[in-house]
Amino acid sequence: MMTKEQFIKEIEAHKHEVMNKVATDAWRNKYHIMAPMGWINDPNGLCYFKGLYHVFYQYSPLDAKGGLKFWGHYTSPDMVNWTEHEIALYPDIAADVDGVYSGSAIIHNDEMYLFYTGNVKHEGNHDYILTGREQNVIMVKSSDGFNFSEKQVLLTNEDYPKNMGLHVRDPKVWEEDGMFYMVLGARSVDDKGYVLLYQSTNLADWKLLSVPAGGLDDMGFMWECPDTFKLEGKDVFMFSPQGIDAKGLKFHNVYQSGYAIGSFDESKHVLNLGEFDELDRGFDFYAPQTFINHDGRVIMYGWAGVPDAIEHRNPTIENEWQHCLTLPRQLVLKGDKIYQLPVDELKAMRQSEIAMNNLSLGEKKEIELFENYAFELNLEFTNSTKFRLTLREDLKLSYENGIFTLALGESGYGRDERSVAVDTIENLHIYSDHSIVEVYLNNGAEVFTTRIYNKEIDQNLVLEGEGQVNLVKWQL
């Protein structure tokens, strides 16, 4: 087991070797959060504390393909301008020696508490599902958000229900009516996904309250990254199930991330879930996490990637880095559907503006519009029952017969197309960065996130179809 000081020395040496490759890669994004080098995945510990937004994230600084996990750390006063900080959590005790896995933050009594899963894998002939693994819930706290206390192990394998396997992880902690609660994602011994609910009066001593949901035949073998919050007075359960089969246009990624609206039966501590729906229809979205902002907004970040998506390649590995996070999105509930809105703070990134009104889609048009790939584009459609937009060489956004499709060519590196059924298209709101695109349909009713790797700059937007469109583009 290495100490923090030993890790720092090794990481600094590796940084000296690879940072020139990383820094000169044209696919490094301009305004999406990335790790300084190596690998980034799940957003963790999201919170607003003493005037700063904190985003922690799973981080493998020594391996762009994903190796031993640490927690990286960024802060921002406004969710736009970010400062990179030294690694916050190292795998430097016996209870997390094989990785600092995902977790969350809670602010209590003017202190930040971080909860995470410490991963341990024993040597030997193990499957690491039923044998050979420890999944420990660990807590640290901080009075300033940068310096952390000694680690305290709160829960171990012995504290989980006996019908669960050894995949129990990703604590999300919150306070409600003077009591603290924690949910953990789990995989049962018979390969079904569950969520576990714990309760505490002091954030240190936790008891199992119930197994409120799970065990469904068609909802996968593991539920990762559970999250629960309220929107418009309704209980929302958000999670990332692994092992769901594709159904029509839905669930075409290897693993999914989505939500269900539920009602919590307090007498039985059971969460009665409605229909599960995907949060993002694109190729690259997983492990979302929310926090409640100081102004009451529910804000979500996701990982712009999916584990085990071997058919989707990321050429930046050759330059010693991989992946990024999504933009922050405010979640709004309309009926029983979540809408995702890029947070208003992102408007501060807007620079030069180009606006074009009442463009007819009847004839194919090529408009020279883009200086580079860091831009925001908003399109408002009128009387348009079908259209096709082509941008960034081979990114095609089309709508016909009630189906919206995002399709990629060579720039997708194995990503082909994803679709969703919608009655009509009122608007498209597109955020493009050097190697990621986020597409918001109908004021965030549907969202598509994809990584994209263009080799050249294509300045043109190609429009064709029916109806009219108003267009506004901002350089970012």
The 8 nearest C-alpha neighbors of each residue, nearest first, counted from 0:
[[1, 96, 91, 2, 92, 93, 90, 97],
 [2, 0, 5, 91, 6, 3, 90, 4],
 [3, 1, 5, 4, 91, 6, 0, 92],
 [2, 4, 6, 5, 91, 7, 89, 1],
 [3, 5, 7, 2, 6, 8, 1, 9],
 [6, 4, 2, 8, 7, 3, 1, 9],
 [5, 7, 3, 9, 8, 4, 10, 2],
 [8, 6, 4, 10, 5, 9, 11, 3],
 [7, 9, 5, 11, 6, 10, 12, 4],
 [10, 8, 6, 12, 11, 7, 13, 5],
 [11, 9, 13, 7, 12, 8, 6, 14],
 [12, 10, 14, 8, 13, 9, 7, 15],
 [13, 11, 15, 9, 10, 14, 8, 16],
 [12, 14, 10, 16, 15, 11, 9, 17],
 [15, 13, 11, 16, 17, 12, 18, 10],
 [14, 16, 12, 13, 17, 18, 11, 19],
 [15, 17, 13, 14, 18, 12, 19, 20],
 [18, 16, 14, 20, 19, 15, 13, 21],
 [19, 17, 21, 20, 14, 22, 15, 16],
 [18, 20, 22, 21, 17, 23, 16, 15],
 [21, 19, 318, 18, 17, 23, 22, 24],
 [22, 20, 18, 19, 318, 24, 23, 319],
 [21, 23, 19, 20, 24, 18, 27, 25],
 [22, 24, 20, 21, 19, 25, 27, 18],
 [23, 25, 26, 21, 22, 27, 20, 318],
 [24, 26, 27, 23, 433, 28, 22, 434],
 [27, 25, 433, 434, 24, 28, 452, 315],
 [28, 26, 25, 24, 433, 29, 434, 22],
 [29, 27, 433, 432, 31, 30, 26, 434],
 [28, 30, 31, 432, 27, 373, 433, 32],
 [29, 31, 28, 32, 432, 79, 373, 475],
 [32, 30, 28, 29, 324, 33, 326, 325],
 [31, 33, 324, 323, 30, 34, 325, 28],
 [34, 32, 323, 35, 31, 324, 39, 322],
 [33, 35, 36, 39, 38, 37, 32, 58],
 [36, 34, 33, 37, 60, 83, 320, 21],
 [37, 35, 320, 34, 60, 319, 21, 38],
 [38, 36, 63, 320, 60, 62, 319, 59],
 [37, 39, 63, 59, 321, 65, 58, 320],
 [40, 38, 58, 34, 322, 57, 323, 59],
 [39, 41, 57, 302, 56, 42, 58, 38],
 [40, 42, 302, 57, 56, 286, 43, 101],
 [43, 41, 56, 55, 301, 302, 300, 288],
 [44, 42, 55, 56, 103, 102, 45, 101],
 [43, 45, 103, 104, 55, 102, 54, 46],
 [46, 44, 54, 43, 53, 290, 104, 103],
 [45, 47, 53, 52, 290, 48, 44, 104],
 [46, 48, 52, 51, 53, 292, 50, 293],
 [49, 47, 51, 50, 46, 52, 53, 106],
 [48, 50, 51, 47, 143, 109, 144, 52],
 [49, 51, 48, 76, 47, 52, 75, 77],
 [52, 50, 76, 48, 75, 47, 49, 74],
 [51, 53, 47, 75, 74, 46, 76, 48],
 [54, 52, 74, 46, 45, 73, 47, 51],
 [55, 53, 45, 73, 72, 74, 44, 43],
 [54, 56, 72, 43, 71, 44, 42, 70],
 [55, 57, 42, 43, 71, 70, 41, 58],
 [58, 56, 70, 40, 41, 69, 39, 68],
 [57, 59, 39, 69, 68, 70, 71, 38],
 [58, 60, 38, 68, 66, 61, 65, 67],
 [61, 59, 37, 62, 36, 58, 38, 10],
 [60, 62, 59, 37, 10, 13, 63, 66],
 [61, 63, 37, 64, 65, 66, 59, 60],
 [62, 64, 37, 38, 320, 319, 65, 321],
 [65, 63, 62, 38, 66, 316, 321, 37],
 [66, 64, 62, 63, 38, 59, 67, 37],
 [65, 67, 62, 59, 68, 64, 61, 63],
 [66, 68, 98, 59, 97, 69, 65, 61],
 [69, 67, 98, 59, 99, 58, 57, 66],
 [68, 70, 58, 99, 89, 88, 57, 59],
 [71, 69, 57, 88, 56, 58, 87, 86],
 [70, 72, 86, 56, 55, 58, 87, 57],
 [73, 71, 55, 84, 54, 86, 87, 83],
 [74, 72, 83, 54, 82, 84, 53, 81],
 [75, 73, 53, 82, 52, 81, 51, 54],
 [74, 76, 81, 52, 77, 78, 51, 80],
 [75, 77, 51, 52, 78, 50, 74, 80],
 [76, 78, 79, 75, 80, 344, 52, 51],
 [79, 77, 75, 80, 76, 52, 344, 81],
 [80, 78, 77, 81, 345, 75, 344, 348],
 [81, 79, 75, 78, 77, 82, 76, 74],
 [82, 80, 75, 74, 79, 73, 83, 78],
 [83, 81, 74, 73, 75, 84, 80, 72],
 [82, 84, 73, 72, 81, 74, 85, 35],
 [85, 83, 72, 73, 82, 86, 71, 74],
 [84, 86, 87, 72, 83, 71, 73, 145],
 [85, 87, 71, 88, 70, 72, 84, 69],
 [86, 88, 70, 71, 72, 85, 89, 145],
 [89, 87, 70, 69, 86, 90, 99, 71],
 [88, 90, 69, 91, 3, 99, 70, 87],
 [91, 89, 96, 95, 98, 99, 92, 69],
 [90, 92, 2, 89, 96, 1, 3, 0],
 [93, 91, 94, 96, 95, 90, 0, 2],
 [92, 94, 96, 95, 91, 0, 119, 90],
 [95, 93, 92, 117, 96, 135, 119, 118],
 [96, 94, 117, 118, 90, 98, 97, 93],
 [95, 97, 90, 93, 92, 98, 91, 119],
 [98, 96, 119, 118, 95, 120, 67, 90],
 [97, 99, 68, 118, 95, 90, 67, 96],
 [98, 100, 69, 117, 68, 90, 95, 116],
 [99, 101, 116, 98, 117, 115, 118, 57],
 [102, 100, 169, 115, 116, 43, 57, 41],
 [101, 103, 115, 169, 170, 114, 43, 171],
 [102, 104, 44, 171, 43, 114, 113, 170],
 [105, 103, 44, 113, 112, 45, 114, 46],
 [104, 106, 112, 111, 107, 173, 172, 113],
 [107, 105, 111, 110, 112, 109, 104, 108],
 [106, 108, 110, 109, 105, 111, 112, 174],
 [109, 107, 110, 106, 111, 142, 112, 105],
 [108, 110, 107, 106, 142, 111, 48, 49],
 [111, 109, 142, 107, 108, 106, 141, 112],
 [112, 110, 106, 141, 140, 105, 142, 144],
 [111, 113, 140, 105, 104, 139, 106, 110],
 [112, 114, 104, 139, 138, 103, 140, 44],
 [115, 113, 138, 102, 103, 137, 104, 170],
 [114, 116, 102, 101, 137, 136, 170, 100],
 [117, 115, 136, 100, 135, 168, 169, 101],
 [116, 118, 95, 135, 99, 94, 134, 100],
 [117, 119, 95, 98, 97, 134, 133, 116],
 [118, 120, 133, 97, 132, 95, 96, 94],
 [121, 119, 132, 131, 97, 133, 122, 118],
 [122, 120, 131, 132, 123, 119, 125, 133],
 [121, 123, 120, 124, 131, 125, 132, 119],
 [124, 122, 125, 121, 131, 120, 126, 130],
 [123, 125, 126, 122, 131, 130, 121, 127],
 [126, 124, 131, 127, 130, 123, 122, 121],
 [125, 127, 128, 130, 129, 131, 124, 132],
 [128, 126, 131, 130, 132, 125, 129, 165],
 [129, 127, 165, 126, 130, 164, 166, 132],
 [128, 130, 164, 165, 127, 126, 188, 131],
 [131, 129, 127, 125, 128, 126, 132, 165],
 [130, 132, 127, 121, 125, 120, 126, 133],
 [133, 131, 120, 127, 119, 130, 165, 121],
 [132, 134, 119, 118, 135, 156, 120, 165],
 [133, 135, 118, 117, 116, 167, 155, 156],
 [136, 134, 155, 117, 116, 154, 137, 133],
 [135, 137, 116, 154, 153, 115, 152, 117],
 [136, 138, 152, 115, 151, 153, 114, 135],
 [139, 137, 114, 151, 113, 150, 152, 115],
 [138, 140, 150, 113, 148, 112, 147, 149],
 [141, 139, 112, 111, 148, 147, 113, 110],
 [140, 142, 147, 111, 144, 143, 110, 146],
 [141, 143, 110, 144, 111, 109, 140, 146],
 [142, 144, 141, 145, 146, 110, 111, 49],
 [145, 143, 141, 142, 146, 111, 48, 147],
 [144, 146, 143, 147, 141, 87, 142, 84],
 [147, 145, 141, 144, 143, 148, 142, 87],
 [148, 146, 141, 140, 139, 145, 149, 144],
 [149, 147, 139, 140, 141, 150, 146, 151],
 [148, 150, 139, 151, 147, 140, 138, 141],
 [151, 149, 139, 138, 148, 137, 152, 92],
 [150, 152, 138, 137, 153, 139, 149, 203],
 [153, 151, 137, 136, 154, 138, 150, 135],
 [152, 154, 136, 137, 151, 203, 204, 155],
 [155, 153, 136, 135, 158, 152, 156, 137],
 [154, 156, 135, 157, 158, 134, 136, 153],
 [155, 157, 158, 159, 134, 133, 135, 154],
 [158, 156, 155, 159, 154, 160, 161, 133],
 [157, 159, 156, 155, 154, 160, 207, 206],
 [158, 160, 156, 157, 161, 163, 155, 207],
 [161, 159, 162, 163, 158, 157, 207, 210],
 [160, 162, 163, 159, 164, 157, 188, 158],
 [161, 163, 160, 188, 187, 164, 189, 159],
 [164, 162, 187, 188, 161, 160, 186, 165],
 [163, 165, 188, 187, 129, 166, 186, 128],
 [164, 166, 128, 129, 167, 132, 133, 163],
 [165, 167, 186, 164, 185, 128, 168, 134],
 [168, 166, 185, 184, 165, 134, 183, 186],
 [167, 169, 183, 184, 116, 170, 166, 134],
 [168, 170, 102, 101, 224, 183, 116, 184],
 [171, 169, 183, 102, 182, 115, 168, 181],
 [170, 172, 103, 182, 181, 226, 102, 169],
 [173, 171, 181, 180, 170, 103, 105, 182],
 [174, 172, 180, 179, 105, 181, 175, 171],
 [175, 173, 179, 178, 180, 177, 176, 172],
 [174, 176, 178, 177, 179, 173, 180, 172],
 [177, 175, 178, 174, 179, 180, 173, 200],
 [176, 178, 175, 174, 179, 200, 199, 201],
 [179, 177, 175, 176, 200, 174, 199, 180],
 [180, 178, 174, 199, 198, 173, 200, 175],
 [179, 181, 198, 173, 172, 197, 174, 199],
 [182, 180, 172, 197, 171, 196, 170, 198],
 [181, 183, 196, 195, 171, 170, 197, 194],
 [184, 182, 170, 195, 168, 194, 169, 225],
 [183, 185, 194, 223, 222, 168, 167, 225],
 [186, 184, 167, 193, 166, 222, 194, 192],
 [185, 187, 221, 192, 166, 191, 164, 190],
 [188, 186, 163, 164, 190, 189, 191, 162],
 [187, 189, 164, 163, 190, 162, 186, 129],
 [188, 190, 187, 191, 186, 162, 220, 163],
 [191, 189, 220, 187, 188, 186, 192, 221],
 [192, 190, 220, 214, 187, 186, 219, 189],
 [191, 193, 221, 220, 222, 186, 213, 214],
 [194, 192, 213, 185, 222, 212, 214, 184],
 [193, 195, 184, 183, 212, 185, 210, 213],
 [194, 196, 210, 183, 182, 209, 184, 211],
 [197, 195, 182, 209, 208, 181, 210, 207],
 [198, 196, 207, 181, 208, 206, 180, 205],
 [197, 199, 180, 205, 206, 179, 208, 181],
 [200, 198, 205, 179, 201, 202, 204, 180],
 [199, 201, 178, 179, 202, 198, 204, 177],
 [200, 202, 203, 199, 204, 179, 178, 205],
 [203, 201, 199, 204, 200, 179, 205, 180],
 [204, 202, 201, 205, 153, 199, 200, 138],
 [205, 203, 199, 202, 201, 206, 153, 200],
 [206, 204, 199, 198, 197, 203, 207, 202],
 [205, 207, 197, 198, 208, 199, 204, 158],
 [206, 208, 197, 209, 196, 198, 205, 195],
 [207, 209, 197, 196, 198, 206, 268, 210],
 [210, 208, 196, 211, 207, 268, 195, 197],
 [209, 211, 195, 212, 196, 194, 269, 193],
 [210, 212, 269, 270, 209, 268, 194, 195],
 [213, 211, 270, 194, 210, 193, 269, 214],
 [214, 212, 193, 215, 192, 194, 191, 211],
 [213, 215, 191, 192, 193, 216, 212, 218],
 [216, 214, 218, 213, 217, 191, 192, 219],
 [215, 217, 218, 214, 219, 191, 220, 213],
 [218, 216, 215, 219, 243, 244, 242, 214],
 [219, 217, 215, 243, 216, 240, 192, 220],
 [218, 220, 242, 243, 241, 240, 221, 192],
 [219, 221, 191, 190, 192, 242, 241, 186],
 [222, 220, 192, 186, 241, 240, 219, 185],
 [221, 223, 240, 192, 184, 239, 185, 193],
 [224, 222, 239, 184, 225, 240, 238, 221],
 [223, 225, 169, 238, 286, 239, 184, 226],
 [226, 224, 238, 184, 237, 223, 183, 182],
 [227, 225, 237, 236, 171, 238, 224, 288],
 [226, 228, 236, 235, 237, 225, 234, 229],
 [229, 227, 235, 234, 230, 236, 226, 297],
 [228, 230, 234, 233, 232, 235, 231, 227],
 [231, 229, 232, 233, 332, 234, 228, 331],
 [232, 230, 233, 332, 229, 331, 333, 234],
 [231, 233, 230, 229, 234, 235, 228, 332],
 [234, 232, 229, 230, 231, 235, 260, 261],
 [233, 235, 229, 261, 262, 260, 228, 236],
 [236, 234, 260, 228, 227, 229, 261, 259],
 [235, 237, 227, 259, 258, 226, 260, 234],
 [238, 236, 258, 226, 257, 225, 227, 235],
 [239, 237, 225, 224, 257, 256, 223, 226],
 [238, 240, 256, 223, 255, 222, 224, 286],
 [241, 239, 222, 221, 219, 255, 223, 238],
 [240, 242, 254, 219, 221, 220, 243, 222],
 [241, 243, 219, 220, 254, 244, 240, 218],
 [244, 242, 219, 218, 241, 217, 245, 250],
 [243, 245, 246, 242, 250, 217, 251, 219],
 [246, 244, 250, 251, 249, 247, 243, 248],
 [247, 245, 249, 248, 250, 244, 251, 243],
 [246, 248, 249, 245, 250, 251, 419, 418],
 [247, 249, 246, 418, 419, 250, 251, 245],
 [250, 248, 246, 247, 245, 251, 419, 277],
 [251, 249, 245, 252, 246, 255, 244, 243],
 [250, 252, 245, 249, 253, 248, 244, 417],
 [253, 251, 254, 250, 255, 282, 308, 305],
 [252, 254, 308, 251, 255, 307, 242, 241],
 [255, 253, 241, 252, 242, 240, 305, 243],
 [256, 254, 239, 240, 252, 250, 241, 257],
 [257, 255, 239, 285, 277, 238, 278, 240],
 [256, 258, 277, 278, 276, 237, 238, 239],
 [259, 257, 237, 236, 275, 276, 238, 277],
 [258, 260, 275, 273, 236, 274, 272, 235],
 [261, 259, 235, 273, 272, 234, 236, 335],
 [262, 260, 272, 271, 234, 273, 235, 259],
 [261, 263, 271, 270, 234, 264, 272, 233],
 [264, 262, 270, 269, 265, 271, 261, 268],
 [263, 265, 269, 268, 266, 267, 270, 262],
 [266, 264, 268, 267, 263, 269, 270, 262],
 [265, 267, 264, 268, 269, 263, 270, 209],
 [268, 266, 269, 265, 264, 209, 211, 263],
 [269, 267, 265, 264, 266, 209, 211, 263],
 [268, 270, 211, 264, 267, 263, 271, 212],
 [271, 269, 263, 211, 212, 262, 272, 261],
 [272, 270, 261, 262, 263, 269, 273, 212],
 [273, 271, 261, 259, 260, 270, 274, 262],
 [272, 274, 260, 259, 261, 275, 271, 262],
 [273, 275, 259, 276, 272, 260, 258, 261],
 [274, 276, 259, 258, 273, 257, 277, 260],
 [277, 275, 257, 258, 274, 259, 278, 256],
 [278, 276, 257, 279, 256, 258, 280, 275],
 [277, 279, 257, 256, 276, 280, 258, 446],
 [278, 280, 446, 447, 277, 281, 284, 448],
 [281, 279, 447, 446, 417, 277, 278, 282],
 [282, 280, 447, 448, 449, 279, 283, 417],
 [281, 283, 449, 448, 284, 252, 414, 280],
 [284, 282, 304, 303, 449, 448, 305, 281],
 [283, 285, 303, 304, 302, 305, 301, 448],
 [284, 286, 302, 305, 256, 287, 301, 304],
 [285, 287, 41, 224, 301, 302, 239, 288],
 [288, 286, 301, 300, 285, 302, 299, 289],
 [287, 289, 299, 300, 301, 286, 42, 226],
 [290, 288, 299, 298, 297, 300, 287, 291],
 [289, 291, 298, 297, 45, 46, 292, 299],
 [292, 290, 297, 296, 295, 298, 293, 289],
 [291, 293, 296, 295, 294, 290, 297, 47],
 [292, 294, 295, 291, 47, 296, 48, 46],
 [295, 293, 292, 296, 291, 297, 47, 298],
 [296, 294, 292, 293, 291, 297, 298, 290],
 [295, 297, 292, 291, 294, 298, 329, 293],
 [296, 298, 291, 330, 329, 290, 292, 289],
 [299, 297, 329, 289, 328, 290, 296, 330],
 [300, 298, 289, 328, 288, 327, 329, 287],
 [299, 301, 327, 287, 288, 325, 326, 42],
 [302, 300, 287, 325, 324, 286, 285, 303],
 [301, 303, 324, 285, 41, 304, 40, 284],
 [304, 302, 284, 283, 324, 323, 325, 301],
 [303, 305, 283, 284, 302, 285, 322, 306],
 [304, 306, 285, 283, 308, 284, 307, 254],
 [307, 305, 308, 304, 254, 253, 285, 309],
 [306, 308, 309, 305, 253, 254, 310, 311],
 [309, 307, 306, 310, 311, 305, 253, 252],
 [308, 310, 307, 311, 312, 306, 413, 253],
 [309, 311, 308, 413, 312, 414, 412, 307],
 [312, 310, 413, 309, 308, 414, 412, 313],
 [311, 313, 412, 413, 314, 310, 309, 411],
 [312, 314, 315, 316, 311, 321, 412, 322],
 [315, 313, 316, 317, 312, 452, 318, 412],
 [316, 314, 318, 317, 313, 320, 321, 319],
 [317, 315, 319, 320, 318, 314, 321, 63],
 [316, 318, 315, 319, 314, 320, 63, 20],
 [317, 319, 315, 20, 316, 21, 320, 24],
 [320, 318, 316, 63, 317, 37, 21, 36],
 [321, 319, 37, 63, 36, 316, 38, 315],
 [320, 322, 38, 63, 316, 315, 37, 39],
 [323, 321, 39, 303, 304, 38, 33, 40],
 [324, 322, 33, 303, 32, 39, 302, 31],
 [325, 323, 302, 303, 32, 301, 31, 33],
 [326, 324, 301, 303, 300, 302, 327, 31],
 [325, 327, 328, 31, 300, 324, 341, 301],
 [328, 326, 300, 299, 342, 341, 298, 325],
 [329, 327, 341, 299, 340, 342, 298, 339],
 [328, 330, 298, 340, 342, 297, 339, 341],
 [329, 331, 339, 297, 338, 298, 328, 337],
 [332, 330, 338, 337, 339, 329, 333, 230],
 [331, 333, 337, 336, 230, 338, 334, 335],
 [334, 332, 336, 335, 337, 331, 338, 231],
 [333, 335, 336, 332, 337, 231, 331, 233],
 [334, 336, 333, 332, 260, 337, 259, 233],
 [337, 335, 333, 334, 332, 338, 444, 331],
 [336, 338, 332, 331, 330, 333, 339, 335],
 [337, 339, 444, 443, 331, 330, 332, 336],
 [340, 338, 443, 330, 329, 328, 331, 337],
 [339, 341, 329, 328, 443, 342, 330, 338],
 [342, 340, 328, 327, 329, 343, 339, 326],
 [341, 343, 328, 344, 329, 340, 345, 327],
 [344, 342, 345, 346, 341, 347, 340, 329],
 [343, 345, 346, 342, 347, 77, 78, 79],
 [346, 344, 347, 343, 348, 342, 79, 341],
 [347, 345, 348, 344, 349, 343, 342, 341],
 [346, 348, 345, 349, 344, 79, 343, 350],
 [349, 347, 346, 475, 345, 350, 79, 344],
 [350, 348, 475, 347, 346, 473, 474, 351],
 [349, 351, 474, 475, 473, 352, 348, 347],
 [350, 352, 474, 473, 349, 353, 475, 472],
 [353, 351, 473, 472, 350, 354, 474, 471],
 [352, 354, 472, 471, 473, 355, 351, 470],
 [355, 353, 471, 470, 472, 352, 356, 469],
 [356, 354, 470, 469, 471, 353, 358, 357],
 [355, 357, 469, 358, 470, 354, 468, 471],
 [358, 356, 469, 468, 467, 359, 355, 470],
 [359, 357, 468, 467, 356, 469, 360, 355],
 [360, 358, 467, 361, 466, 357, 468, 362],
 [359, 361, 464, 463, 465, 466, 362, 467],
 [362, 360, 465, 359, 464, 463, 363, 466],
 [361, 363, 360, 463, 364, 359, 464, 462],
 [362, 364, 463, 462, 361, 360, 365, 461],
 [365, 363, 462, 461, 362, 366, 463, 360],
 [364, 366, 461, 460, 459, 462, 367, 363],
 [367, 365, 460, 459, 368, 364, 461, 462],
 [368, 366, 459, 458, 369, 460, 365, 370],
 [367, 369, 459, 458, 366, 460, 370, 472],
 [370, 368, 458, 371, 367, 459, 372, 457],
 [369, 371, 458, 368, 372, 474, 456, 373],
 [372, 370, 369, 373, 456, 458, 374, 457],
 [371, 373, 433, 432, 374, 431, 369, 370],
 [374, 372, 432, 431, 475, 371, 433, 474],
 [375, 373, 474, 475, 431, 473, 372, 430],
 [374, 376, 430, 473, 429, 472, 431, 474],
 [375, 377, 472, 429, 471, 428, 473, 430],
 [376, 378, 428, 471, 427, 470, 429, 472],
 [377, 379, 470, 427, 426, 469, 468, 380],
 [378, 380, 426, 469, 468, 425, 470, 427],
 [381, 379, 468, 425, 426, 467, 383, 378],
 [380, 382, 467, 383, 466, 468, 379, 425],
 [383, 381, 466, 384, 467, 380, 465, 425],
 [382, 384, 466, 465, 381, 385, 380, 467],
 [385, 383, 382, 465, 399, 386, 423, 398],
 [386, 384, 399, 398, 464, 383, 465, 387],
 [385, 387, 464, 398, 397, 463, 465, 388],
 [388, 386, 397, 463, 396, 462, 464, 398],
 [387, 389, 462, 396, 461, 395, 397, 390],
 [388, 390, 395, 461, 394, 460, 393, 396],
 [389, 391, 460, 394, 392, 393, 459, 461],
 [390, 392, 457, 394, 393, 453, 456, 389],
 [393, 391, 390, 457, 394, 389, 453, 456],
 [392, 394, 408, 391, 407, 395, 390, 389],
 [393, 395, 407, 390, 389, 391, 406, 392],
 [396, 394, 389, 406, 388, 405, 393, 397],
 [397, 395, 405, 388, 387, 404, 389, 406],
 [398, 396, 387, 404, 386, 403, 388, 395],
 [397, 399, 403, 385, 386, 402, 404, 387],
 [398, 400, 385, 401, 402, 384, 397, 403],
 [401, 399, 402, 398, 385, 384, 403, 420],
 [400, 402, 399, 421, 422, 420, 423, 398],
 [403, 401, 420, 399, 398, 400, 419, 421],
 [402, 404, 398, 419, 418, 397, 420, 401],
 [405, 403, 418, 397, 417, 396, 406, 402],
 [404, 406, 396, 417, 416, 395, 418, 397],
 [407, 405, 416, 395, 415, 394, 404, 396],
 [408, 406, 394, 415, 411, 393, 416, 414],
 [407, 409, 393, 410, 411, 415, 406, 394],
 [408, 410, 411, 412, 407, 393, 413, 453],
 [411, 409, 452, 453, 408, 451, 412, 407],
 [410, 412, 414, 407, 451, 409, 413, 408],
 [413, 411, 312, 410, 414, 409, 311, 313],
 [414, 412, 311, 411, 310, 415, 312, 409],
 [413, 415, 411, 412, 311, 407, 416, 282],
 [416, 414, 407, 406, 413, 408, 411, 417],
 [415, 417, 406, 405, 407, 414, 404, 418],
 [416, 418, 405, 404, 281, 406, 280, 419],
 [419, 417, 404, 403, 248, 405, 402, 416],
 [418, 420, 403, 402, 248, 421, 404, 417],
 [419, 421, 402, 401, 403, 422, 418, 248],
 [422, 420, 401, 423, 402, 419, 403, 424],
 [423, 421, 401, 420, 424, 402, 400, 384],
 [422, 424, 421, 425, 401, 384, 383, 441],
 [425, 423, 426, 441, 380, 422, 440, 421],
 [426, 424, 380, 441, 379, 423, 381, 427],
 [425, 427, 379, 441, 378, 380, 424, 440],
 [426, 428, 440, 378, 439, 377, 429, 441],
 [427, 429, 377, 439, 438, 376, 378, 440],
 [430, 428, 438, 376, 375, 437, 377, 439],
 [429, 431, 375, 437, 436, 374, 438, 376],
 [432, 430, 436, 374, 373, 372, 435, 375],
 [433, 431, 373, 435, 372, 434, 28, 436],
 [432, 434, 28, 26, 372, 373, 435, 27],
 [435, 433, 451, 26, 452, 450, 432, 28],
 [436, 434, 450, 432, 451, 449, 431, 433],
 [435, 437, 431, 449, 430, 448, 432, 450],
 [436, 438, 448, 430, 429, 447, 431, 449],
 [437, 439, 429, 447, 446, 428, 448, 436],
 [440, 438, 446, 443, 428, 427, 445, 429],
 [441, 439, 427, 445, 443, 442, 444, 426],
 [442, 440, 426, 425, 444, 443, 424, 427],
 [443, 441, 440, 444, 439, 340, 426, 338],
 [442, 444, 339, 338, 439, 445, 440, 340],
 [443, 445, 338, 441, 442, 440, 339, 446],
 [446, 444, 440, 443, 439, 279, 447, 441],
 [447, 445, 439, 279, 438, 280, 440, 443],
 [446, 448, 281, 280, 438, 279, 437, 449],
 [449, 447, 437, 281, 283, 436, 282, 284],
 [450, 448, 283, 282, 436, 281, 435, 451],
 [449, 451, 435, 434, 436, 283, 452, 411],
 [450, 452, 434, 411, 435, 410, 449, 453],
 [453, 451, 410, 434, 411, 454, 450, 26],
 [454, 452, 410, 455, 451, 391, 456, 392],
 [453, 455, 452, 456, 410, 25, 26, 392],
 [456, 454, 453, 457, 392, 391, 452, 458],
 [455, 457, 458, 371, 391, 454, 453, 372],
 [456, 458, 391, 392, 459, 455, 390, 369],
 [457, 459, 369, 367, 368, 370, 456, 460],
 [460, 458, 367, 366, 457, 368, 365, 461],
 [459, 461, 390, 366, 365, 389, 367, 368],
 [460, 462, 365, 389, 364, 388, 459, 366],
 [463, 461, 388, 364, 363, 387, 360, 460],
 [464, 462, 363, 360, 387, 386, 362, 361],
 [463, 465, 386, 360, 385, 361, 387, 466],
 [464, 466, 360, 383, 361, 385, 386, 384],
 [467, 465, 383, 382, 360, 381, 359, 361],
 [468, 466, 359, 381, 358, 360, 357, 380],
 [467, 469, 380, 358, 379, 357, 381, 470],
 [468, 470, 356, 379, 357, 378, 355, 358],
 [471, 469, 378, 355, 354, 377, 356, 468],
 [470, 472, 354, 377, 353, 376, 355, 378],
 [471, 473, 376, 353, 375, 352, 377, 354],
 [474, 472, 352, 375, 351, 349, 374, 350],
 [473, 475, 374, 350, 351, 349, 373, 375],
 [474, 374, 349, 348, 373, 350, 473, 375]]
